[in-house]
Amino acid sequence: MSIISENAVYFIIAVAIIVILLVWSYVTGRMRKDFSTTTWVLIPVAIAINIAIGQIVVTLKLPVFLDSIGTVLVAVVAGPWAGALTGTLSNIIWGATIDPNAFPWFPVAFFIGLVSGLMANAGWFKNWWKVAVTGFVVALASAIVSTPIAVYLYGGITASGSSFITAYLLQTGQGVVQAVLSTGFLVEPVDKITTAMLAFAIIQGLSKRFVARLPRPENAEVEGGASQTQLFIAIGVVILLVLFAAFMLGNILGG
């Protein structure tokens, strides 16, 4: 089977899975709560956040992504299916208008929104450490879903800044799949926990009146301390993650 046909099969399978999940959620009524008028107003804003920050990161070749902040934001306050739609549309629009390399990653964006929303619905977005756990779970899902795309569509080396880590690991003798997975498990937790923390900070900055109009305002309620305290802790965690990532990156490339 040629590479082109393999890619076509992969996309057909990915699209089929997403369509099946969307149809199932609609038929069972699980999706309907997510989409209020306020949700439809918020989604374009979230898409703009994703594309703007994501494109800056790609241009600067940073070893992170940060292109899912809007997706997580919508997933938390509107629900998993709204988050999944936001992520999917972000990559499709981004790929169609600015960077074609963004398009193949729409299955990853779909599951980032879905998993974030499910975690938030389960109460895992109510204080800083639960947000960190949510980010880690999303990172695992993202690493698993993104690996086949990176391996079979790009041979392991993508347009993202994290690819130089993959290239380094390949030079050390690791196989393509192992190198891509290793890079994912190094980069994704830092990226997704940071993303979740930033989304948490944005949500805490929204007016309570606006949040109350969204489908799942209970997901934005803070426990374990004042919202301002949680906000400061979240910002502190982001700073520590950035410093940790810089330290680890220096060790990897210096070693």
Secondary structure, DSSP 8 states (H G I E B T S, - for coil): --HHHHHHHHHHHHHHHHHHHHHHHHHTTTTGGG--HHHHHHHHHHHHHHHHHHHHHHHHT-S-----HHHHHHHHHH-HHHHHHHHHHHHHHHHHHT-GGGGGGHHHHHHHHHHHHHHHHTTTTSSHHHHHHHHHHHHHHHHHHHHHHHHHHHTT--SSTTHHHHHHHHHTT--HHHHHHHHHHHHHHHHHHHHHHHHHHHHHHS-HHHHHTSS-GGGG---SS-HHHHHHHHHHHHHHHHHHHHHHHHHHHH-
